[in-house]
Amino acid sequence: MAIRHDFGVTPFDPHSAAERLVIRAMKDGAQNAVNWLTRVLERRSAIGMRVMPVWQLILNTTVLLSEGVQLIPFSESPHSLPK
């Protein structure tokens, strides 16, 4: 399992879960952090998207690699803080 935060995605193992819980508690308060962790742990599934750069590959149009997997030109990528 992985969890989205800030600029990316982090594996959600016991160590990183503890770290994310402490960070959230400092930011939002202890009770809100516990409520967040409860929601994460009770979730059975989630939909996600992975955006990764492919360096030195210049595309003019979208290229479909398989169902749900495509390469898109950088200019068409969704707005994000790293972009």
Sequence and secondary structure as in RCSB ss.txt:
>XXXX:A:sequence
MAIRHDFGVTPFDPHSAAERLVIRAMKDGAQNAVNWLTRVLERRSAIGMRVMPVWQLILNTTVLLSEGVQLIPFS
ESPHSLPK
>XXXX:A:secstr
 EEEETTEEEE  HHHHHHHHHHHHHHH HHHHHHHHHHHHH            TT   SS EEEETTEEE  GG
GS   S  
